[in-house]
């Protein structure tokens, strides 16, 4: 069973989560996420269960190593973890979610000791090829608290059986195992070429819970690259016909003679 940890989330746009630990309790976190820790906290970095588990995390977008923080002193100890880019931290109680939850790759921040972070493969080839998250997702499995981070503002949707939501592929953060996840091609030549949303949208069908983010990191990176200038931007970063059309048109109008 996972350790029963306490937590408090601080901040608004740049959040951090502070975890309270009783003596002997442990929280595990993505390497490099720690912000501060109390005097009685012992830190230990490992593969978290052997070579295979380390490789599974690496395939799901996390680091090969994971760091454990254990309260060894008397009384209550605390350790805090910060998100790597502007956004929100989402607490997920896996006990309430049937023991597992699916997330976009590299979204894991920290979790109570006893929670496993493994890989999950998209069930459908279309979702794997065009769904934004690729074939590999993260599966959080256990019976305690886990925390994931996402960009911008977070919206939680509770989908009824058969209820469907169409989402920009990058805006999908996490969802219940019961959600049916697939992709849908955008209709219309102009929509695909110049609509700015790519060739496909993700479709999620209930029943289940879905978390959406307003600012995917890829979108933020695109804006930063565009601000740097045409010579340094990630040309073709956006996939599909939309990326080709938008990048080419933007380069021509911006005076980039490479087109």
Buried (B, 14 or more C-beta within 10 A) or exposed (E): EBBEBEBEBEEEEEBBBBBBBBEEBBBBBBEEBBEEBBEBBEEEEEBBEEEEBBEBBBBBBBBBBBBBBBBEEEEBBBBBBBBEEBBBBBEBEBEEBEEBBBBBBBBBBBBBBBBBBBBBEBEBEEBBEBBBBBBBBBBBBBBBBBBBBBBBEBBEBEBEEEEEBEBBBBBBBBBBBBBBBBBEEBEEEEBBBEBEBBBBBBBBBBBBBBBBBBBBBBBBBBEEBBEEEBEEBBBEBBBBBBBBBBBBEBBEEEEBEEB
